[in-house]
Amino acid sequence: MIGKLRLPLVVPALALALAAFPSIAHAQAAVYGMFTVDRLSGINSSPILPAGVAYNNYVNPLGFTGGAYYDFKSFGPVRVGVDLRGSTANTHRGAQVNSDGSGAHIYSGLGGIRLSFHTPLKYIKPYVEGAAGIGRTNYGVLTNANIFTYVNPGVQTVSNLEYHGYVGVDVPFAPFADWRVFEAGYGGLNSFGNAAHTYPIMSISTGVVLHLP
């Protein structure tokens, strides 16, 4: 188990790996936290909507995104890395036209590949990323929607394939920290089974990046 590995064994193994792959020895790792606004749409055409209830086509949950990336290879001005992130977004206002309903909730865990770029302006650090994973949501719909067979109150979330493309800009404000001026994302949530449907999702975020030594 990883938790039982002894430090004297881990350090030589890591040193050997870095010696075997010199380009990785100059890798850059960082963690980040962002305030995020999502817009989940495609609700009006969802197959799960119960009859007799009017719904808006979108919900706008707010929340937090946290993650970490590791840049491991350079090709000229382009650095290639991996990124892992998780997010939670909620709003009391669901998609129902005439009531708040059960609110709207999205919980995501994604991983992907990122490309960052060196520019003539060293204080501007743009990047792009493609990521995919699992997103759980209630689509902003009441729990008595067609895919649910019970009548107990509460918020029911369903697993979906989630995928995103991101573009953003970081600006350093300290030797170890950047301001993530913005990150814009666009992708979708694809539900499974008899209720299969694509829900487009957009996001805009801002936050702080902390570089690890």
N, C-alpha and C positions, 0 to 999 in steps of 0.2 A: 504493500500500500504506500502511496506517496507520502502520507503523513508519518510513516515509520522510517523513511530514508534518513540515514545519518549524513550530516553536513560534510564530513570528511570524504564521503563517497560522491556526493553531488558536485562539489567544487571541481575535483579533477575531471569528472565526466564533462562538465560544462566547458572547462578549459580545452579539453581535447576536441570538442565539437567546434569551438571557435577557431582553433588552429587548423582544423580540416577545411573550414570555410572562411577564409580571411575576410571576404566581403561582409559577412555577418557581424564581424567584430566591431564594425562601426555603425551597427544598427541603432535606431532611435525608437524608444518606447515612451508612451505617454498615456495618461488617463484624462478623462474629461467629464464634465457635467454640464447639462444644458437645460434651459427652460424651453419647452416645446409646445407648439399649438398644432393640432391635427385637424384635418377636415376629411371625414369619411363620408363618401357619397354613394350613389347607386341604390339608395334604400327604397325609393318608390317602385323600382322594378324587381325587388327582392321576392323570391317565392315563399318566404316565411311569413309575410304580413297577414294578420288576421283580417277577416272580412268585417266591414262596418266601422273601421277605424281609419281616420285620415292621418297621413304621415308626410312630413317634409322629406326632401330628397337627401338631406345631409345633416350631420351633427359636427360640433366643433369642440371636442374635449381638449383640456389643457393638462400639462403634466411635466414630468422630468425624464430626461434621457441621460444615462450614464454608460460609459464604456471605456475601452482601452484599445490602443493600436500599437503595432510593432512594424516599423519600416526596416526591411531586411536586405534590400537590393537597390542599386542605383544604375540607371541607364542614362548617361548624360545628365540633363537637368531634371530627369524624372526619377522619383523614388517609388518603389513598390512595397506595399505592406499589407498586413492583415488587420482586420478590425472586428472586435466583438462588442455588442451593445445590447442594452436592455432598456425598455421604456415603459412607463405607466402614464395613462392619460384618462381623465375622468371629467364629467360634467353632470350636474343635476338635471340638465335639460335634455331629455331624450328626443327622438324624432317625431313624437306625436304632435299634431298640430294644436290640440286643445288642452294638453296637460303636459307636465314634466315627465310623466311615466316613471320608468325605473332608471332614468338617466342613460348616459352613454359611457362605455368603458372599453378601453383597449389596452392590452398588456402584451408586449412583444419581446422576443429574444431573437436577435439576428447576428449573422456573421458574414463577412465579405472581404473583398479585395479593394484596396484604396491606392490611388495614384496621387502623389503630391508633386508640386512643380517649383523649381527654383526660378525666380524671375529677376530681371534687372533691378527691381525694387525689392531689396532684401527684407523690407518690413511688410511685404504682402506675400502670403503663403497660401495659394489656392490649392484645392484638391477636389478630386471626384472619387466616387465610391459606388460599387454595386454590392448589395447585400440581400440575403434571403434567410428565412427561418420560419418560426411559428408565431402567429399572432392570435390571441384569444380576445373575443369581443362579444357583446350582446347586440351589436349593430344599432344601438339606440332604440331597440324594439322591446315592447312589454314581454314578460315571461310567458304569457299565454299565446304566443305566436304559434304558428302551425307546426313547427318542429318540436315543440315541447308537449309532453303528454300528461304533466302533472299540474295541479292548480295551486300549489303552495306559493306564497309570495316570495320575492327575493330576486336577485339579479343572476341570471344564468348566462355564462359565457361559453363560447364554442370555439374550438381550435380551427385555424385556417392556415393555409400556406400564405406567407407574407413575403413580399419582395419589394425592394426599393432601389432607386437610383438617387444619389445625393451629389450636390455640388456646394462647396463652401469656401470661406476665406478666413484664415487665421492671421492675426496681427500681434507680434510680440510686444509685451509691455514690461517684461522682466527677463533676466537670463534663463529662468526656469519655467516661464509661464507665457501663454498667449491668450488674447481675447479672441474667441471664436465669434467674429462679427456677425456672421449669419451662416446657417446651413439650410438649404432648401431641398426638399425631397419629394419624389413622386413615385408611386407604385400602386400596389393593389393587395387586397385580401381575397383569396379564393377559397370559398367554403367547399366542403366535400359532401358526397352522398347525394340523396334525393333533393337536397336543398342547395345544390351546387349553384354558385353565383359569384360574379366578380364585383367587388366593392372598391372602386378607386379610392386612394388615400393620398393626400398631400400633407406636407409638414413644413414648418418654418421654425428654426431654433436659434438660440444664441446662448453663449456660455463661456466657460473657462477651460483651458487645456493646461495641464501640469506635466512637464517633461521629467522623466525619471533619469537618475544618474546612470 
